[in-house]
Each structure stands twice: as C-alpha cells, then as structure tokens.
Amino acid sequence: MGIEDVIGSTQEALMLILKIAFPSLMVTTSIGLVVTLFQSVTQIQEQSIQQNLKIGATFAVLFITVPAIIITLRDFTMSIFERIAALH
C-alpha cells in the first residue's frame, strides 16, 4: 500500500463524514435561519425556542437517517478490512 492509497482512503473517509453529517447540518441551519427571521420580525428574543427546535430537528433527522448511516459505515469498514487483508 503506497502513499497514494493512504491518501485515497483518507479522502474517502472525509467524504463519508461529510455525507453522514450533511443532512443534519442542513436541517439545523435551515431551522436556525427561519427561526431567526421569525424572531427578528416579531421581536421575540427568546433563545430557548431556537435551541429546542434545533435539538428536536436534529434528533428527527438522525432517527430517519440512522439506517443509511449504519449501512454506509458498514460498507466503508468492510472495504477498509478488505484493503488491510490484501496487504499480506
């Protein structure tokens, strides 16, 4: 296994992390933007509203995407194990 293979595996792992984290980050960012705009228009400055909505949305997104995350991580782990086994 050369340095190119290691760099490729690292790049693949970083892209996997982005793919896993992207849905949760997008939902949380969108809710934060909408709630901030709503609070600016109505002049309600209660921070717990935004925090509670973000936490609830993050849990909902994670609950929905956990099966896909597990499958993706399993496939990546199996490919890494196969690469390690091919070294010998």
Secondary structure, 3 states (H helix, E strand, C coil): CCHHHHHHHHHHHHHHHHHHHHHHHHHHHHHHHHHHHHHHHHCCCCHHHHHHHHHHHHHHHHHHHHHHHHHHHHHHHHHHHHHHHCCC
